[in-house]
Amino acid sequence: MSRSGAVVLARVHGRQGELVLRRVDGHFEIISNGVFLMDTRNGESERVLVRAAVEAVKGDGARMLIGGLGVGFSLAEAARHPRVGWVTVVECEPSVIAWHASHLADFSAGAVRSPDVTVVCADLLAWLRQAPEGCAFDAICLDIDNGPDWTVTPANAELYTGDGLGLVCSRLAPGGAAAFWSASASEAFEERLRERFAAVRVIEVPVPRGPADVVYVAST
């Protein structure tokens, strides 16, 4: 037990440190290096992340990249969206992927086994750099940490810098859009997006407690 009412289901040494999967009052939580990362209680902002990215691009059959599998809300939303053609998910932790064959299977709606979904176990930034020439996506949805101002994994901070945004842009098809999930608003990050992209939309998604989650949608 990690706290009253919490049952630890798995404790592993992942690529970025200790990961704990636990069940609390019927919900699942993932803890990274002792810091709360995500849970299965709501997921509305993760679904908004996908819907907003698709709304920002034209046409059907969108090629989508999801950075961060997490508990699976974003993947499930992408898999059932009528305008999404195929999805590539990049998740750095093998255990997180494995949990979608057991504890978390319902939350990703079994989409990890869909023929239109490819799940890659890799660090997102490294994968973006090493992806084959010509690999481009209509929509990129990024949720690999708590946001630009509070990263659980220090190396993920690069994603929110000018260099990181440039890397994301290099993998967008013409007319594409990138959506970034954040646990809180960041004026500095919004400014960096506006310097790099033609248009930026900021969506606040209320949560039961604390500041609203924020989805930034940046269009080329």
N, C-alpha and C positions, 0 to 999 in steps of 0.2 A: 504493500500500500504506500503510495507517495503522499497522500493526504486523505482526510476522512472521506470515505465514499469512493475513492479512486482505486481502480484495480489495474495494475500494470500487466499488460498483455505481452509486451515484448520490450526488451532493452538490448540495443545492438550498438556496436561501434561502427558508424558509417564513415563515408568518405570525408565528411565535414565535422566529425566528432560524434558524440553520443546522441542517439535517437531513442526516444521512448514513445511507445504507443500505449495509451491507457484508456480505460472506459470509465466515465463519470456520469452517473445517473442516466445510463442508457445511451450516452453520446461518446464519441471517440475523440481523443485529443492526441496531437503529435507535439512532443517537446524536444527541442534541439538544444543540446548543451545546457540544459536546465532552464531554458527560456521557452515560454509558450509560443508555438508557431501557428497552429491552426486547429480547428475542430469541425465537427459535423453538425453543429447546432443550427446553422442558418444557410449560408452559402449564396445569399442573394447577390452580394457584390461580385462574387466570382462568376455568377451567371450573367450579370450585367456586363462584365468585362468582355465576354464573348459576343453578346448581342450587340453591344455598342461598336465593337470592331467590325462586325459584319455590316452593320448599318452604314458605316463610313466608306464602304467600297461598293462598286457597281457590279452588277451581273451576278449570276448564280455559279455554283460549282467552285466556290472560293477555296483556295489552297491556304490552309491555316497552320501556323506553328503555335503551339502552346508551350511556354517555358514554365515548368513546374507542374507536376502531376498532382501533388498534394493529396487531398482527400477525394478528389475526382469530380467536384462540382463543375468546373470549367470544361473538362472533357465530355461529361455527360451532356452539357448544354450544346457543345459543338456537334456532337454525334447526332443529336436529334434536330439540329437546325436545318431547315429545308434549303438554305442557300450555301451551306458548307459542303464541299465536295469530298475532300480528304484532309486528314489531320495528322500532323507529326507532333508528338509530345516528347520533349527532352526533360528528363528527370535525372538528377545526379545520384540519388540514393537507391541502390538496388533493393533495400528492404521496403522502401515506400512502394516500389513497383510490385514487389511480392505480396504486400498486404492487400493489393487489389484483386488477389485471387482468394482472399479469405475475408478478413474483418471489414475491409472497405469496398468490397465488390458491389454492394448495392448503390453506393454513392457515385460510382463511375458508371453505373447502369450496364456493367459488362462490356463497356466500349473498348477496353484494352484488347479485347479479342476480335473486334470488328475488322473485316478485311480492308476497310477504308481508313484504319488507324494504324500508325506506326509508332511504337514507343521505343525511344532511344535512351539508354542509360549513359549519360555523359554530363559533364559540366556545361551549362548553357553557353557561357562566353567562349569557352574553348571550342565547342561545337560550331558556333557561329563563324569562328575564324577558319575552321578546317572544313566546313561544308563544301561540297563540290562546286566548281565554277558553274554559274548559271542557276544555282539553287536559289529560288526566290518564292516569296509567299505574298498572297494578296492581303492577308491579315495575320498579324503577330500579336499574341496575347501573353503578357509577361507577368508572372506572379511567383517569383523565386525567393522572395523575402518579405519582410514587413513594410518595405517602402524605402524611399531615398534617404530619409532622415534617421532611420533606426534599423540597421541591418543586423540580423542575428549572426550571419556569416560574413565577416569583414570583407572577404574577397568579392562578395556580391555587390559591394558599393560601386564597383567600376561600371556596372550596368547603367547607373544613373548619371554618369559623367558625360562630358562632351564626346570622349572617345567611345564610350559604350553606346551612346545614341547613334554615333556614326556607324558603328558596327551593325546595329539594328537596321538602320537605313539601307545599308549595303545588301541586306537580304530581303528588302521589300520590292515587290514588283511595281511597275509604274501604276500610279493611282492607288497604291496600297496604303494601309493604315496600321499603326501599332497602338496597342492599348496596354497601359501599365496599372497594376493594382497597388494601392497604398493604404496602410492602416490609418493614415491621417494626411491632411493637406500639407503641401510643401511649396511655398511660393518660389523658392530658388529653383526647384526642379521644373516647375511650370515655366519659369523664365527660360531655362535651358531648352525646353521643348519648343517654345515659340521662336527661339533663335534658329532651330534646326528644321522645323516643319512648317508647311504652309498654313495649316490650321490646327488649333488645339481646342478640344472640348473637355470641360471638367465636369464630372458627374459625382455628386455626393449621394451616398447610399446610407441612410440611417441604420444604426444598429441598436440593440436593446440597451446597451450601456456604453458610455464614453463617446468620443468624437466619431463622426460618420466615417465610414470607409470612403475612399476616393478612387475613382477610375479616371485616368487621363487618356484621352483618345487623340492621337496625333496623326494627321493625314498629310500625305505628300502632295 
